[in-house]
Every structure is written in structure tokens, then in C-alpha cells.
Amino acid sequence: MRDLRYDPAVDAAYVTLGAPIADGGVARTVPVDLPDGISGELFLDFDEDGHLLGVEILGASALLRPVLLRGR
């Protein structure tokens, strides 16, 4: 299951991969270096076993296609 949540007030999105993440389920957050000229920020959330749980996207309107953000 994948779920995309978008908050236009802060232009942030979160993509959950798999089951919803329980409180305290994220053991490590890793920033992703984007190429020069690309606006926004990405962070990968992992559980204690190193499995990817989700992706936080700041500046989402610059990084994601508008069709993904509509109706969110």
C-alpha cells in the first residue's frame, strides 16, 4: 500500500510505503542530496531494521507533478 498526503499550507508531502507508520516507528531519517538547480528537500524514513517506511517532501509543489497534489 502507498499513501500520499499533501499539506498545501506548508507545501509538504509524505509518501507512506506499506502499512501506516506507528508512533515511534521511524528509527532513522536520512536527508537526500538533490542535484543542483532542483528546489525542495527529501528525507527518507527507515525502521530499526533498515526498511524504508516513507519519504517526506518539502517544497513538494516544485518536486511533484501537479496531478499528484490535486485533491489532497
Buried (B, 14 or more C-beta within 10 A) or exposed (E): EEEBEBEEEEBBBBBBBEEEBEEEBBEEEEEEEEEEEEEBBBBBBBBEEEEEBBBBBBBBBEBBEEEBBEEE
